[in-house]
Amino acid sequence: MKNQEMYSPQDRVKQEMQIGKWNVKENGDLEYDGYYHISGKRLTEKDWIAHLFEKRWIDFNDFIPAYFQALKNIGEQYVNVRVFY
């Protein structure tokens, strides 16, 4: 089975939505409470998760689903993530 067949048609729909204080735009842009903005064009940069761990105000229970929806909106299925520990 091809990877694309594992997803339902709903999984490929671009959606604008609010998850916690994160607003996910159709173009993949993420905005937090009107003041912190991540461009959809930069979502695949591998340092985003590590960078956001430095922000004490981030609730990752809201950010992670918003991030994945934004990735879906730009058509990305795979992202490299850098982890520091």
C-alpha positions as CSV (number, residue, x, y, z in Angstrom):
1,M,0.0,0.0,0.0
2,K,1.4,3.4,-0.9
3,N,1.7,6.0,1.8
4,Q,-0.8,8.3,0.1
5,E,-3.5,5.6,0.4
6,M,-3.1,5.4,4.1
7,Y,-4.8,8.8,4.6
8,S,-8.4,9.6,4.2
9,P,-9.5,12.5,1.8
10,Q,-10.2,14.6,4.9
11,D,-6.5,14.4,5.9
12,R,-5.5,16.2,2.7
13,V,-7.9,19.1,3.2
14,K,-6.3,22.4,4.0
15,Q,-8.0,24.0,7.0
16,E,-7.8,27.3,8.8
17,M,-8.4,26.6,12.5
18,Q,-7.8,27.7,16.0
19,I,-6.0,25.3,18.4
20,G,-5.6,26.8,21.8
21,K,-4.2,30.3,21.2
22,W,-2.6,29.1,17.9
23,N,-4.3,30.2,14.7
24,V,-3.4,28.0,11.7
25,K,-3.8,29.6,8.3
26,E,-4.6,27.8,5.1
27,N,-1.2,28.7,3.7
28,G,0.5,27.1,6.7
29,D,1.3,30.2,8.7
30,L,1.0,29.9,12.4
31,E,0.2,32.8,14.7
32,Y,0.1,32.7,18.5
33,D,-2.4,35.1,20.2
34,G,-1.8,37.8,17.6
35,Y,1.8,38.4,18.4
36,Y,4.1,35.5,17.5
37,H,4.2,34.5,13.9
38,I,5.8,31.5,12.1
39,S,5.6,31.6,8.3
40,G,4.4,28.5,6.6
41,K,7.4,28.8,4.3
42,R,9.7,28.2,7.3
43,L,7.9,25.2,8.9
44,T,10.3,22.6,7.5
45,E,13.4,24.2,9.2
46,K,14.7,21.6,11.5
47,D,15.3,23.9,14.5
48,W,11.7,25.0,15.1
49,I,10.9,22.5,17.9
50,A,14.2,23.1,19.7
51,H,13.8,26.9,19.3
52,L,10.3,26.8,20.8
53,F,11.4,24.8,23.8
54,E,13.2,28.0,24.9
55,K,9.9,29.8,25.1
56,R,8.3,29.2,28.5
57,W,4.9,30.4,27.3
58,I,4.5,27.6,24.7
59,D,1.9,25.0,25.6
60,F,3.1,22.1,23.5
61,N,-0.3,20.3,23.9
62,D,-1.6,23.1,21.6
63,F,1.4,23.8,19.5
64,I,2.1,20.3,18.3
65,P,-1.4,19.7,16.7
66,A,-1.3,23.2,15.3
67,Y,2.2,22.6,13.8
68,F,1.1,19.3,12.2
69,Q,-2.0,20.9,10.8
70,A,0.1,23.7,9.4
71,L,2.5,21.1,7.8
72,K,-0.6,19.4,6.3
73,N,-1.7,22.7,4.9
74,I,1.6,23.1,3.0
75,G,1.6,19.5,1.9
76,E,4.6,18.3,4.0
77,Q,4.5,14.7,5.3
78,Y,8.1,14.5,6.6
79,V,10.1,17.0,8.6
80,N,13.6,16.7,10.0
81,V,13.7,17.8,13.6
82,R,16.9,18.6,15.6
83,V,16.8,17.6,19.2
84,F,19.2,18.8,21.9
85,Y,19.4,17.0,25.2
